[in-house]
């Protein structure tokens, strides 16, 4: 499973999205279920899935899927297709 697939699965589970609703350019304000509790769940999921512990500031600054990918790529985790 690729890192893109892992992230997609993680976010679909946390945000209760159908696969057809998920996009890699999805923004937080487009998803009704992306609330403060989801932010915590995403941070925990990223740690468990990718081994990177997001700081509270990083987690709160995430405004979409691309931000998560950017944070992880800065830490050397590849999302190349």
Secondary structure, 3 states (H helix, E strand, C coil): CCHHHHHHHHHHHHHCCCHHHCCCCCEHHHCCCCCHHHHHHHHHHHHHHHCCCCCHHHHHHCCEHHHHHHHHHHCCCCCCC
